């Protein structure tokens, strides 16, 4: 379906970020669906799980996404230093 094209787009963005010596990663939350990234799954959990096949707790999925997006540049620098200068290359 659309997955190969989307994956190639994401990989292109990650390659561009690595060419600029910045960290880049792709994260998915197992059991989540596209609407798990908004409040829809919190407002309509039964629809999300029955019709959209969401299996993760919607609050947990949003918490994981928020925590991942709050990684500061200082944290990224510390991670990069801890893992070595070739991390992500």
PDB file with SEQRES, HELIX, SHEET and CRYST1 records, atoms N, CA, C and O in Angstrom:
SEQRES   1 A   89  UNK UNK UNK UNK UNK UNK UNK UNK UNK UNK UNK UNK UNK          
SEQRES   2 A   89  UNK UNK UNK UNK UNK UNK UNK UNK UNK UNK UNK UNK UNK          
SEQRES   3 A   89  UNK UNK UNK UNK UNK UNK UNK UNK UNK UNK UNK UNK UNK          
SEQRES   4 A   89  UNK UNK UNK UNK UNK UNK UNK UNK UNK UNK UNK UNK UNK          
SEQRES   5 A   89  UNK UNK UNK UNK UNK UNK UNK UNK UNK UNK UNK UNK UNK          
SEQRES   6 A   89  UNK UNK UNK UNK UNK UNK UNK UNK UNK UNK UNK UNK UNK          
SEQRES   7 A   89  UNK UNK UNK UNK UNK UNK UNK UNK UNK UNK UNK                  
HELIX    1 AA1 UNK A    3  UNK A   19  1                                  17    
HELIX    2 AA2 UNK A   34  UNK A   37  5                                   4    
HELIX    3 AA3 UNK A   40  UNK A   43  1                                   4    
HELIX    4 AA4 UNK A   45  UNK A   50  1                                   6    
HELIX    5 AA5 UNK A   58  UNK A   69  1                                  12    
HELIX    6 AA6 UNK A   73  UNK A   83  1                                  11    
CRYST1    1.000    1.000    1.000  90.00  90.00  90.00 P 1           1          
ATOM      1  N   UNK A   1       0.842  -1.177   0.000  1.00  0.00           N  
ATOM      2  CA  UNK A   1       0.000   0.000   0.000  1.00  0.00           C  
ATOM      3  C   UNK A   1       0.887   1.239   0.000  1.00  0.00           C  
ATOM      4  O   UNK A   1       1.650   1.430  -0.947  1.00  0.00           O  
ATOM      5  N   UNK A   2       0.818   2.081   1.014  1.00  0.00           N  
ATOM      6  CA  UNK A   2       1.606   3.305   1.047  1.00  0.00           C  
ATOM      7  C   UNK A   2       2.905   3.144   1.837  1.00  0.00           C  
ATOM      8  O   UNK A   2       3.783   4.003   1.756  1.00  0.00           O  
ATOM      9  N   UNK A   3       3.040   2.064   2.593  1.00  0.00           N  
ATOM     10  CA  UNK A   3       4.166   1.923   3.507  1.00  0.00           C  
ATOM     11  C   UNK A   3       5.526   2.065   2.835  1.00  0.00           C  
ATOM     12  O   UNK A   3       6.350   2.814   3.360  1.00  0.00           O  
ATOM     13  N   UNK A   4       5.833   1.406   1.712  1.00  0.00           N  
ATOM     14  CA  UNK A   4       7.170   1.555   1.122  1.00  0.00           C  
ATOM     15  C   UNK A   4       7.509   3.003   0.762  1.00  0.00           C  
ATOM     16  O   UNK A   4       8.630   3.448   1.008  1.00  0.00           O  
ATOM     17  N   UNK A   5       6.572   3.736   0.190  1.00  0.00           N  
ATOM     18  CA  UNK A   5       6.820   5.140  -0.150  1.00  0.00           C  
ATOM     19  C   UNK A   5       7.045   5.981   1.103  1.00  0.00           C  
ATOM     20  O   UNK A   5       7.953   6.811   1.148  1.00  0.00           O  
ATOM     21  N   UNK A   6       6.214   5.762   2.117  1.00  0.00           N  
ATOM     22  CA  UNK A   6       6.365   6.512   3.363  1.00  0.00           C  
ATOM     23  C   UNK A   6       7.701   6.199   4.028  1.00  0.00           C  
ATOM     24  O   UNK A   6       8.378   7.095   4.532  1.00  0.00           O  
ATOM     25  N   UNK A   7       8.070   4.930   4.025  1.00  0.00           N  
ATOM     26  CA  UNK A   7       9.328   4.532   4.651  1.00  0.00           C  
ATOM     27  C   UNK A   7      10.509   5.163   3.922  1.00  0.00           C  
ATOM     28  O   UNK A   7      11.461   5.612   4.561  1.00  0.00           O  
ATOM     29  N   UNK A   8      10.459   5.203   2.616  1.00  0.00           N  
ATOM     30  CA  UNK A   8      11.537   5.829   1.839  1.00  0.00           C  
ATOM     31  C   UNK A   8      11.630   7.323   2.151  1.00  0.00           C  
ATOM     32  O   UNK A   8      12.729   7.872   2.221  1.00  0.00           O  
ATOM     33  N   UNK A   9      10.501   7.974   2.335  1.00  0.00           N  
ATOM     34  CA  UNK A   9      10.506   9.398   2.690  1.00  0.00           C  
ATOM     35  C   UNK A   9      11.152   9.612   4.049  1.00  0.00           C  
ATOM     36  O   UNK A   9      11.963  10.522   4.223  1.00  0.00           O  
ATOM     37  N   UNK A  10      10.793   8.776   5.006  1.00  0.00           N  
ATOM     38  CA  UNK A  10      11.371   8.888   6.347  1.00  0.00           C  
ATOM     39  C   UNK A  10      12.876   8.615   6.301  1.00  0.00           C  
ATOM     40  O   UNK A  10      13.654   9.329   6.933  1.00  0.00           O  
ATOM     41  N   UNK A  11      13.284   7.596   5.565  1.00  0.00           N  
ATOM     42  CA  UNK A  11      14.706   7.278   5.468  1.00  0.00           C  
ATOM     43  C   UNK A  11      15.477   8.413   4.802  1.00  0.00           C  
ATOM     44  O   UNK A  11      16.618   8.682   5.176  1.00  0.00           O  
ATOM     45  N   UNK A  12      14.882   9.072   3.838  1.00  0.00           N  
ATOM     46  CA  UNK A  12      15.519  10.212   3.182  1.00  0.00           C  
ATOM     47  C   UNK A  12      15.720  11.357   4.173  1.00  0.00           C  
ATOM     48  O   UNK A  12      16.773  11.995   4.184  1.00  0.00           O  
ATOM     49  N   UNK A  13      14.704  11.618   5.007  1.00  0.00           N  
ATOM     50  CA  UNK A  13      14.829  12.655   6.027  1.00  0.00           C  
ATOM     51  C   UNK A  13      15.903  12.308   7.054  1.00  0.00           C  
ATOM     52  O   UNK A  13      16.667  13.173   7.481  1.00  0.00           O  
ATOM     53  N   UNK A  14      15.953  11.040   7.444  1.00  0.00           N  
ATOM     54  CA  UNK A  14      16.971  10.610   8.408  1.00  0.00           C  
ATOM     55  C   UNK A  14      18.369  10.736   7.816  1.00  0.00           C  
ATOM     56  O   UNK A  14      19.301  11.146   8.508  1.00  0.00           O  
ATOM     57  N   UNK A  15      18.522  10.386   6.547  1.00  0.00           N  
ATOM     58  CA  UNK A  15      19.820  10.510   5.899  1.00  0.00           C  
ATOM     59  C   UNK A  15      20.252  11.974   5.836  1.00  0.00           C  
ATOM     60  O   UNK A  15      21.416  12.301   6.066  1.00  0.00           O  
ATOM     61  N   UNK A  16      19.305  12.841   5.525  1.00  0.00           N  
ATOM     62  CA  UNK A  16      19.605  14.270   5.482  1.00  0.00           C  
ATOM     63  C   UNK A  16      20.040  14.768   6.859  1.00  0.00           C  
ATOM     64  O   UNK A  16      20.980  15.557   6.961  1.00  0.00           O  
ATOM     65  N   UNK A  17      19.376  14.323   7.907  1.00  0.00           N  
ATOM     66  CA  UNK A  17      19.738  14.727   9.264  1.00  0.00           C  
ATOM     67  C   UNK A  17      21.127  14.214   9.625  1.00  0.00           C  
ATOM     68  O   UNK A  17      21.928  14.946  10.205  1.00  0.00           O  
ATOM     69  N   UNK A  18      21.415  12.958   9.285  1.00  0.00           N  
ATOM     70  CA  UNK A  18      22.736  12.403   9.587  1.00  0.00           C  
ATOM     71  C   UNK A  18      23.830  13.117   8.809  1.00  0.00           C  
ATOM     72  O   UNK A  18      24.942  13.275   9.312  1.00  0.00           O  
ATOM     73  N   UNK A  19      23.530  13.550   7.591  1.00  0.00           N  
ATOM     74  CA  UNK A  19      24.515  14.309   6.808  1.00  0.00           C  
ATOM     75  C   UNK A  19      24.849  15.635   7.485  1.00  0.00           C  
ATOM     76  O   UNK A  19      25.919  16.200   7.256  1.00  0.00           O  
ATOM     77  N   UNK A  20      23.944  16.127   8.310  1.00  0.00           N  
ATOM     78  CA  UNK A  20      24.156  17.376   9.057  1.00  0.00           C  
ATOM     79  C   UNK A  20      24.678  17.103  10.474  1.00  0.00           C  
ATOM     80  O   UNK A  20      24.703  18.000  11.317  1.00  0.00           O  
ATOM     81  N   UNK A  21      25.094  15.859  10.724  1.00  0.00           N  
ATOM     82  CA  UNK A  21      25.616  15.444  12.038  1.00  0.00           C  
ATOM     83  C   UNK A  21      24.630  15.650  13.171  1.00  0.00           C  
ATOM     84  O   UNK A  21      25.014  16.076  14.260  1.00  0.00           O  
ATOM     85  N   UNK A  22      23.365  15.353  12.927  1.00  0.00           N  
ATOM     86  CA  UNK A  22      22.359  15.402  13.979  1.00  0.00           C  
ATOM     87  C   UNK A  22      21.778  14.017  14.170  1.00  0.00           C  
ATOM     88  O   UNK A  22      21.836  13.177  13.272  1.00  0.00           O  
ATOM     89  N   UNK A  23      21.219  13.787  15.340  1.00  0.00           N  
ATOM     90  CA  UNK A  23      20.607  12.501  15.625  1.00  0.00           C  
ATOM     91  C   UNK A  23      19.233  12.414  14.962  1.00  0.00           C  
ATOM     92  O   UNK A  23      18.523  13.412  14.834  1.00  0.00           O  
ATOM     93  N   UNK A  24      18.886  11.238  14.558  1.00  0.00           N  
ATOM     94  CA  UNK A  24      17.594  11.025  13.918  1.00  0.00           C  
ATOM     95  C   UNK A  24      17.143   9.597  14.210  1.00  0.00           C  
ATOM     96  O   UNK A  24      17.953   8.672  14.165  1.00  0.00           O  
ATOM     97  N   UNK A  25      15.880   9.413  14.504  1.00  0.00           N  
ATOM     98  CA  UNK A  25      15.366   8.081  14.707  1.00  0.00           C  
ATOM     99  C   UNK A  25      13.896   8.034  14.343  1.00  0.00           C  
ATOM    100  O   UNK A  25      13.209   9.054  14.291  1.00  0.00           O  
ATOM    101  N   UNK A  26      13.436   6.824  14.094  1.00  0.00           N  
ATOM    102  CA  UNK A  26      12.029   6.566  13.797  1.00  0.00           C  
ATOM    103  C   UNK A  26      11.486   5.750  14.956  1.00  0.00           C  
ATOM    104  O   UNK A  26      12.065   4.728  15.322  1.00  0.00           O  
ATOM    105  N   UNK A  27      10.392   6.187  15.527  1.00  0.00           N  
ATOM    106  CA  UNK A  27       9.807   5.476  16.651  1.00  0.00           C  
ATOM    107  C   UNK A  27       8.351   5.159  16.345  1.00  0.00           C  
ATOM    108  O   UNK A  27       7.596   6.019  15.891  1.00  0.00           O  
ATOM    109  N   UNK A  28       7.979   3.939  16.594  1.00  0.00           N  
ATOM    110  CA  UNK A  28       6.570   3.571  16.532  1.00  0.00           C  
ATOM    111  C   UNK A  28       6.196   2.938  17.865  1.00  0.00           C  
ATOM    112  O   UNK A  28       7.035   2.328  18.527  1.00  0.00           O  
ATOM    113  N   UNK A  29       4.962   3.081  18.247  1.00  0.00           N  
ATOM    114  CA  UNK A  29       4.474   2.485  19.481  1.00  0.00           C  
ATOM    115  C   UNK A  29       3.654   1.267  19.093  1.00  0.00           C  
ATOM    116  O   UNK A  29       2.601   1.381  18.465  1.00  0.00           O  
ATOM    117  N   UNK A  30       4.153   0.100  19.477  1.00  0.00           N  
ATOM    118  CA  UNK A  30       3.463  -1.147  19.132  1.00  0.00           C  
ATOM    119  C   UNK A  30       2.033  -1.129  19.672  1.00  0.00           C  
ATOM    120  O   UNK A  30       1.798  -0.814  20.839  1.00  0.00           O  
ATOM    121  N   UNK A  31       1.102  -1.467  18.817  1.00  0.00           N  
ATOM    122  CA  UNK A  31      -0.298  -1.518  19.206  1.00  0.00           C  
ATOM    123  C   UNK A  31      -1.049  -0.219  18.991  1.00  0.00           C  
ATOM    124  O   UNK A  31      -2.263  -0.157  19.183  1.00  0.00           O  
ATOM    125  N   UNK A  32      -0.318   0.831  18.587  1.00  0.00           N  
ATOM    126  CA  UNK A  32      -0.992   2.108  18.351  1.00  0.00           C  
ATOM    127  C   UNK A  32      -1.447   2.196  16.899  1.00  0.00           C  
ATOM    128  O   UNK A  32      -1.012   1.426  16.043  1.00  0.00           O  
ATOM    129  N   UNK A  33      -2.319   3.137  16.650  1.00  0.00           N  
ATOM    130  CA  UNK A  33      -2.799   3.418  15.303  1.00  0.00           C  
ATOM    131  C   UNK A  33      -2.603   4.910  15.064  1.00  0.00           C  
ATOM    132  O   UNK A  33      -2.249   5.652  15.980  1.00  0.00           O  
ATOM    133  N   UNK A  34      -2.832   5.342  13.841  1.00  0.00           N  
ATOM    134  CA  UNK A  34      -2.568   6.737  13.492  1.00  0.00           C  
ATOM    135  C   UNK A  34      -3.263   7.712  14.449  1.00  0.00           C  
ATOM    136  O   UNK A  34      -2.663   8.706  14.858  1.00  0.00           O  
ATOM    137  N   UNK A  35      -4.502   7.440  14.803  1.00  0.00           N  
ATOM    138  CA  UNK A  35      -5.238   8.364  15.673  1.00  0.00           C  
ATOM    139  C   UNK A  35      -4.759   8.299  17.121  1.00  0.00           C  
ATOM    140  O   UNK A  35      -5.203   9.096  17.947  1.00  0.00           O  
ATOM    141  N   UNK A  36      -3.859   7.365  17.446  1.00  0.00           N  
ATOM    142  CA  UNK A  36      -3.303   7.312  18.802  1.00  0.00           C  
ATOM    143  C   UNK A  36      -2.407   8.508  19.075  1.00  0.00           C  
ATOM    144  O   UNK A  36      -2.048   8.765  20.224  1.00  0.00           O  
ATOM    145  N   UNK A  37      -2.047   9.232  18.044  1.00  0.00           N  
ATOM    146  CA  UNK A  37      -1.161  10.382  18.199  1.00  0.00           C  
ATOM    147  C   UNK A  37      -1.945  11.644  18.545  1.00  0.00           C  
ATOM    148  O   UNK A  37      -1.350  12.702  18.753  1.00  0.00           O  
ATOM    149  N   UNK A  38      -3.236  11.550  18.608  1.00  0.00           N  
ATOM    150  CA  UNK A  38      -4.077  12.693  18.983  1.00  0.00           C  
ATOM    151  C   UNK A  38      -4.978  12.267  20.138  1.00  0.00           C  
ATOM    152  O   UNK A  38      -4.827  11.174  20.683  1.00  0.00           O  
ATOM    153  N   UNK A  39      -5.912  13.135  20.505  1.00  0.00           N  
ATOM    154  CA  UNK A  39      -6.805  12.809  21.614  1.00  0.00           C  
ATOM    155  C   UNK A  39      -7.988  11.932  21.193  1.00  0.00           C  
ATOM    156  O   UNK A  39      -8.808  11.561  22.033  1.00  0.00           O  
ATOM    157  N   UNK A  40      -8.086  11.601  19.913  1.00  0.00           N  
ATOM    158  CA  UNK A  40      -9.217  10.788  19.447  1.00  0.00           C  
ATOM    159  C   UNK A  40      -9.303   9.470  20.213  1.00  0.00           C  
ATOM    160  O   UNK A  40     -10.380   9.066  20.651  1.00  0.00           O  
ATOM    161  N   UNK A  41      -8.167   8.810  20.369  1.00  0.00           N  
ATOM    162  CA  UNK A  41      -8.189   7.507  21.037  1.00  0.00           C  
ATOM    163  C   UNK A  41      -8.513   7.627  22.524  1.00  0.00           C  
ATOM    164  O   UNK A  41      -9.001   6.673  23.131  1.00  0.00           O  
ATOM    165  N   UNK A  42      -8.246   8.789  23.111  1.00  0.00           N  
ATOM    166  CA  UNK A  42      -8.637   9.014  24.509  1.00  0.00           C  
ATOM    167  C   UNK A  42     -10.138   9.255  24.623  1.00  0.00           C  
ATOM    168  O   UNK A  42     -10.782   8.802  25.570  1.00  0.00           O  
ATOM    169  N   UNK A  43     -10.685   9.975  23.646  1.00  0.00           N  
ATOM    170  CA  UNK A  43     -12.109  10.301  23.667  1.00  0.00           C  
ATOM    171  C   UNK A  43     -12.985   9.123  23.244  1.00  0.00           C  
ATOM    172  O   UNK A  43     -14.101   8.951  23.734  1.00  0.00           O  
ATOM    173  N   UNK A  44     -12.451   8.314  22.317  1.00  0.00           N  
ATOM    174  CA  UNK A  44     -13.236   7.195  21.772  1.00  0.00           C  
ATOM    175  C   UNK A  44     -12.412   5.907  21.806  1.00  0.00           C  
ATOM    176  O   UNK A  44     -12.091   5.357  20.752  1.00  0.00           O  
ATOM    177  N   UNK A  45     -12.068   5.420  22.996  1.00  0.00           N  
ATOM    178  CA  UNK A  45     -11.218   4.232  23.083  1.00  0.00           C  
ATOM    179  C   UNK A  45     -11.866   2.959  22.519  1.00  0.00           C  
ATOM    180  O   UNK A  45     -11.174   2.109  21.959  1.00  0.00           O  
ATOM    181  N   UNK A  46     -13.173   2.826  22.663  1.00  0.00           N  
ATOM    182  CA  UNK A  46     -13.830   1.615  22.151  1.00  0.00           C  
ATOM    183  C   UNK A  46     -13.818   1.585  20.627  1.00  0.00           C  
ATOM    184  O   UNK A  46     -13.582   0.535  20.029  1.00  0.00           O  
ATOM    185  N   UNK A  47     -14.071   2.724  19.998  1.00  0.00           N  
ATOM    186  CA  UNK A  47     -14.011   2.786  18.534  1.00  0.00           C  
ATOM    187  C   UNK A  47     -12.589   2.489  18.066  1.00  0.00           C  
ATOM    188  O   UNK A  47     -12.382   1.744  17.108  1.00  0.00           O  
ATOM    189  N   UNK A  48     -11.612   3.082  18.756  1.00  0.00           N  
ATOM    190  CA  UNK A  48     -10.211   2.887  18.364  1.00  0.00           C  
ATOM    191  C   UNK A  48      -9.792   1.427  18.472  1.00  0.00           C  
ATOM    192  O   UNK A  48      -9.073   0.922  17.609  1.00  0.00           O  
ATOM    193  N   UNK A  49     -10.235   0.752  19.517  1.00  0.00           N  
ATOM    194  CA  UNK A  49      -9.823  -0.638  19.675  1.00  0.00           C  
ATOM    195  C   UNK A  49     -10.660  -1.597  18.836  1.00  0.00           C  
ATOM    196  O   UNK A  49     -10.119  -2.554  18.282  1.00  0.00           O  
ATOM    197  N   UNK A  50     -11.952  -1.368  18.731  1.00  0.00           N  
ATOM    198  CA  UNK A  50     -12.795  -2.304  17.975  1.00  0.00           C  
ATOM    199  C   UNK A  50     -12.665  -2.124  16.460  1.00  0.00           C  
ATOM    200  O   UNK A  50     -12.476  -3.099  15.732  1.00  0.00           O  
ATOM    201  N   UNK A  51     -12.764  -0.904  15.995  1.00  0.00           N  
ATOM    202  CA  UNK A  51     -12.751  -0.666  14.545  1.00  0.00           C  
ATOM    203  C   UNK A  51     -11.346  -0.487  13.983  1.00  0.00           C  
ATOM    204  O   UNK A  51     -11.054  -0.943  12.878  1.00  0.00           O  
ATOM    205  N   UNK A  52     -10.477   0.177  14.741  1.00  0.00           N  
ATOM    206  CA  UNK A  52      -9.138   0.482  14.227  1.00  0.00           C  
ATOM    207  C   UNK A  52      -8.079  -0.508  14.714  1.00  0.00           C  
ATOM    208  O   UNK A  52      -6.924  -0.442  14.292  1.00  0.00           O  
ATOM    209  N   UNK A  53      -8.475  -1.429  15.605  1.00  0.00           N  
ATOM    210  CA  UNK A  53      -7.591  -2.495  16.102  1.00  0.00           C  
ATOM    211  C   UNK A  53      -6.439  -1.980  16.958  1.00  0.00           C  
ATOM    212  O   UNK A  53      -5.360  -2.572  16.969  1.00  0.00           O  
ATOM    213  N   UNK A  54      -6.663  -0.878  17.675  1.00  0.00           N  
ATOM    214  CA  UNK A  54      -5.660  -0.369  18.603  1.00  0.00           C  
ATOM    215  C   UNK A  54      -5.610  -1.308  19.805  1.00  0.00           C  
ATOM    216  O   UNK A  54      -6.652  -1.669  20.351  1.00  0.00           O  
ATOM    217  N   UNK A  55      -4.411  -1.705  20.221  1.00  0.00           N  
ATOM    218  CA  UNK A  55      -4.290  -2.604  21.362  1.00  0.00           C  
ATOM    219  C   UNK A  55      -3.573  -1.967  22.549  1.00  0.00           C  
ATOM    220  O   UNK A  55      -3.599  -2.514  23.652  1.00  0.00           O  
ATOM    221  N   UNK A  56      -2.936  -0.825  22.338  1.00  0.00           N  
ATOM    222  CA  UNK A  56      -2.197  -0.162  23.406  1.00  0.00           C  
ATOM    223  C   UNK A  56      -3.128   0.746  24.198  1.00  0.00           C  
ATOM    224  O   UNK A  56      -4.128   1.233  23.670  1.00  0.00           O  
ATOM    225  N   UNK A  57      -2.796   0.971  25.462  1.00  0.00           N  
ATOM    226  CA  UNK A  57      -3.535   1.939  26.261  1.00  0.00           C  
ATOM    227  C   UNK A  57      -3.318   3.308  25.631  1.00  0.00           C  
ATOM    228  O   UNK A  57      -2.169   3.722  25.474  1.00  0.00           O  
ATOM    229  N   UNK A  58      -4.383   4.029  25.263  1.00  0.00           N  
ATOM    230  CA  UNK A  58      -4.213   5.296  24.550  1.00  0.00           C  
ATOM    231  C   UNK A  58      -3.432   6.342  25.338  1.00  0.00           C  
ATOM    232  O   UNK A  58      -2.664   7.103  24.751  1.00  0.00           O  
ATOM    233  N   UNK A  59      -3.613   6.393  26.651  1.00  0.00           N  
ATOM    234  CA  UNK A  59      -2.859   7.350  27.464  1.00  0.00           C  
ATOM    235  C   UNK A  59      -1.367   7.018  27.423  1.00  0.00           C  
ATOM    236  O   UNK A  59      -0.530   7.918  27.345  1.00  0.00           O  
ATOM    237  N   UNK A  60      -1.035   5.727  27.477  1.00  0.00           N  
ATOM    238  CA  UNK A  60       0.367   5.305  27.434  1.00  0.00           C  
ATOM    239  C   UNK A  60       1.002   5.661  26.089  1.00  0.00           C  
ATOM    240  O   UNK A  60       2.150   6.105  26.046  1.00  0.00           O  
ATOM    241  N   UNK A  61       0.269   5.471  24.998  1.00  0.00           N  
ATOM    242  CA  UNK A  61       0.794   5.793  23.665  1.00  0.00           C  
ATOM    243  C   UNK A  61       1.098   7.281  23.541  1.00  0.00           C  
ATOM    244  O   UNK A  61       2.139   7.658  23.005  1.00  0.00           O  
ATOM    245  N   UNK A  62       0.204   8.120  24.030  1.00  0.00           N  
ATOM    246  CA  UNK A  62       0.433   9.564  23.967  1.00  0.00           C  
ATOM    247  C   UNK A  62       1.598   9.951  24.861  1.00  0.00           C  
ATOM    248  O   UNK A  62       2.428  10.773  24.470  1.00  0.00           O  
ATOM    249  N   UNK A  63       1.677   9.370  26.062  1.00  0.00           N  
ATOM    250  CA  UNK A  63       2.797   9.666  26.965  1.00  0.00           C  
ATOM    251  C   UNK A  63       4.135   9.306  26.326  1.00  0.00           C  
ATOM    252  O   UNK A  63       5.092  10.074  26.423  1.00  0.00           O  
ATOM    253  N   UNK A  64       4.210   8.151  25.678  1.00  0.00           N  
ATOM    254  CA  UNK A  64       5.452   7.738  25.024  1.00  0.00           C  
ATOM    255  C   UNK A  64       5.842   8.700  23.906  1.00  0.00           C  
ATOM    256  O   UNK A  64       7.013   9.050  23.760  1.00  0.00           O  
ATOM    257  N   UNK A  65       4.858   9.123  23.123  1.00  0.00           N  
ATOM    258  CA  UNK A  65       5.141  10.068  22.039  1.00  0.00           C  
ATOM    259  C   UNK A  65       5.602  11.422  22.571  1.00  0.00           C  
ATOM    260  O   UNK A  65       6.541  12.017  22.042  1.00  0.00           O  
ATOM    261  N   UNK A  66       4.942  11.901  23.611  1.00  0.00           N  
ATOM    262  CA  UNK A  66       5.329  13.186  24.187  1.00  0.00           C  
ATOM    263  C   UNK A  66       6.739  13.113  24.766  1.00  0.00           C  
ATOM    264  O   UNK A  66       7.557  14.001  24.528  1.00  0.00           O  
ATOM    265  N   UNK A  67       7.022  12.063  25.519  1.00  0.00           N  
ATOM    266  CA  UNK A  67       8.353  11.923  26.111  1.00  0.00           C  
ATOM    267  C   UNK A  67       9.435  11.858  25.038  1.00  0.00           C  
ATOM    268  O   UNK A  67      10.505  12.445  25.202  1.00  0.00           O  
ATOM    269  N   UNK A  68       9.171  11.162  23.960  1.00  0.00           N  
ATOM    270  CA  UNK A  68      10.157  11.062  22.883  1.00  0.00           C  
ATOM    271  C   UNK A  68      10.368  12.400  22.196  1.00  0.00           C  
ATOM    272  O   UNK A  68      11.478  12.706  21.761  1.00  0.00           O  
ATOM    273  N   UNK A  69       9.318  13.195  22.096  1.00  0.00           N  
ATOM    274  CA  UNK A  69       9.450  14.482  21.411  1.00  0.00           C  
ATOM    275  C   UNK A  69      10.106  15.546  22.277  1.00  0.00           C  
ATOM    276  O   UNK A  69      10.507  16.592  21.766  1.00  0.00           O  
ATOM    277  N   UNK A  70      10.223  15.300  23.575  1.00  0.00           N  
ATOM    278  CA  UNK A  70      10.804  16.279  24.479  1.00  0.00           C  
ATOM    279  C   UNK A  70      12.298  16.100  24.693  1.00  0.00           C  
ATOM    280  O   UNK A  70      12.883  16.769  25.545  1.00  0.00           O  
ATOM    281  N   UNK A  71      12.916  15.217  23.941  1.00  0.00           N  
ATOM    282  CA  UNK A  71      14.361  15.031  24.064  1.00  0.00           C  
ATOM    283  C   UNK A  71      15.028  16.323  23.609  1.00  0.00           C  
ATOM    284  O   UNK A  71      14.903  16.729  22.453  1.00  0.00           O  
ATOM    285  N   UNK A  72      15.725  16.948  24.518  1.00  0.00           N  
ATOM    286  CA  UNK A  72      16.333  18.243  24.230  1.00  0.00           C  
ATOM    287  C   UNK A  72      17.646  18.077  23.474  1.00  0.00           C  
ATOM    288  O   UNK A  72      18.235  16.996  23.479  1.00  0.00           O  
ATOM    289  N   UNK A  73      18.104  19.140  22.826  1.00  0.00           N  
ATOM    290  CA  UNK A  73      19.414  19.079  22.157  1.00  0.00           C  
ATOM    291  C   UNK A  73      20.537  18.715  23.116  1.00  0.00           C  
ATOM    292  O   UNK A  73      21.488  18.044  22.715  1.00  0.00           O  
ATOM    293  N   UNK A  74      20.453  19.143  24.382  1.00  0.00           N  
ATOM    294  CA  UNK A  74      21.485  18.786  25.358  1.00  0.00           C  
ATOM    295  C   UNK A  74      21.467  17.282  25.590  1.00  0.00           C  
ATOM    296  O   UNK A  74      22.523  16.651  25.635  1.00  0.00           O  
ATOM    297  N   UNK A  75      20.270  16.698  25.738  1.00  0.00           N  
ATOM    298  CA  UNK A  75      20.167  15.257  25.906  1.00  0.00           C  
ATOM    299  C   UNK A  75      20.702  14.529  24.690  1.00  0.00           C  
ATOM    300  O   UNK A  75      21.397  13.522  24.826  1.00  0.00           O  
ATOM    301  N   UNK A  76      20.385  15.029  23.495  1.00  0.00           N  
ATOM    302  CA  UNK A  76      20.881  14.404  22.277  1.00  0.00           C  
ATOM    303  C   UNK A  76      22.403  14.429  22.246  1.00  0.00           C  
ATOM    304  O   UNK A  76      23.034  13.456  21.832  1.00  0.00           O  
ATOM    305  N   UNK A  77      22.989  15.530  22.680  1.00  0.00           N  
ATOM    306  CA  UNK A  77      24.442  15.648  22.709  1.00  0.00           C  
ATOM    307  C   UNK A  77      25.038  14.655  23.693  1.00  0.00           C  
ATOM    308  O   UNK A  77      26.051  14.022  23.396  1.00  0.00           O  
ATOM    309  N   UNK A  78      24.423  14.512  24.861  1.00  0.00           N  
ATOM    310  CA  UNK A  78      24.914  13.558  25.858  1.00  0.00           C  
ATOM    311  C   UNK A  78      24.809  12.128  25.348  1.00  0.00           C  
ATOM    312  O   UNK A  78      25.713  11.322  25.565  1.00  0.00           O  
ATOM    313  N   UNK A  79      23.716  11.810  24.674  1.00  0.00           N  
ATOM    314  CA  UNK A  79      23.540  10.474  24.111  1.00  0.00           C  
ATOM    315  C   UNK A  79      24.604  10.217  23.060  1.00  0.00           C  
ATOM    316  O   UNK A  79      25.220   9.152  23.035  1.00  0.00           O  
ATOM    317  N   UNK A  80      24.817  11.189  22.201  1.00  0.00           N  
ATOM    318  CA  UNK A  80      25.813  11.053  21.143  1.00  0.00           C  
ATOM    319  C   UNK A  80      27.203  10.852  21.733  1.00  0.00           C  
ATOM    320  O   UNK A  80      27.948   9.993  21.262  1.00  0.00           O  
ATOM    321  N   UNK A  81      27.569  11.628  22.759  1.00  0.00           N  
ATOM    322  CA  UNK A  81      28.870  11.492  23.406  1.00  0.00           C  
ATOM    323  C   UNK A  81      29.020  10.132  24.069  1.00  0.00           C  
ATOM    324  O   UNK A  81      30.084   9.516  24.009  1.00  0.00           O  
ATOM    325  N   UNK A  82      27.939   9.664  24.708  1.00  0.00           N  
ATOM    326  CA  UNK A  82      27.998   8.380  25.401  1.00  0.00           C  
ATOM    327  C   UNK A  82      28.139   7.211  24.433  1.00  0.00           C  
ATOM    328  O   UNK A  82      28.792   6.216  24.747  1.00  0.00           O  
ATOM    329  N   UNK A  83      27.528   7.330  23.261  1.00  0.00           N  
ATOM    330  CA  UNK A  83      27.555   6.239  22.298  1.00  0.00           C  
ATOM    331  C   UNK A  83      28.710   6.342  21.319  1.00  0.00           C  
ATOM    332  O   UNK A  83      28.945   5.422  20.536  1.00  0.00           O  
ATOM    333  N   UNK A  84      29.417   7.432  21.355  1.00  0.00           N  
ATOM    334  CA  UNK A  84      30.552   7.597  20.449  1.00  0.00           C  
ATOM    335  C   UNK A  84      30.202   8.513  19.298  1.00  0.00           C  
ATOM    336  O   UNK A  84      29.031   8.717  18.980  1.00  0.00           O  
ATOM    337  N   UNK A  85      31.213   9.053  18.690  1.00  0.00           N  
ATOM    338  CA  UNK A  85      30.995  10.044  17.626  1.00  0.00           C  
ATOM    339  C   UNK A  85      30.413   9.452  16.355  1.00  0.00           C  
ATOM    340  O   UNK A  85      29.921  10.193  15.505  1.00  0.00           O  
ATOM    341  N   UNK A  86      30.457   8.125  16.204  1.00  0.00           N  
ATOM    342  CA  UNK A  86      29.917   7.502  14.989  1.00  0.00           C  
ATOM    343  C   UNK A  86      28.469   7.068  15.152  1.00  0.00           C  
ATOM    344  O   UNK A  86      27.922   6.416  14.262  1.00  0.00           O  
ATOM    345  N   UNK A  87      27.833   7.416  16.274  1.00  0.00           N  
ATOM    346  CA  UNK A  87      26.445   7.034  16.486  1.00  0.00           C  
ATOM    347  C   UNK A  87      25.552   7.593  15.389  1.00  0.00           C  
ATOM    348  O   UNK A  87      25.601   8.784  15.081  1.00  0.00           O  
ATOM    349  N   UNK A  88      24.743   6.731  14.806  1.00  0.00           N  
ATOM    350  CA  UNK A  88      23.789   7.152  13.778  1.00  0.00           C  
ATOM    351  C   UNK A  88      24.384   7.355  12.410  1.00  0.00           C  
ATOM    352  O   UNK A  88      23.696   7.847  11.515  1.00  0.00           O  
ATOM    353  N   UNK A  89      25.654   6.992  12.209  1.00  0.00           N  
ATOM    354  CA  UNK A  89      26.287   7.189  10.908  1.00  0.00           C  
ATOM    355  C   UNK A  89      26.470   5.865  10.204  1.00  0.00           C  
ATOM    356  O   UNK A  89      26.990   5.826   9.088  1.00  0.00           O  
TER     357      UNK A  89                                                      
END                                                                             
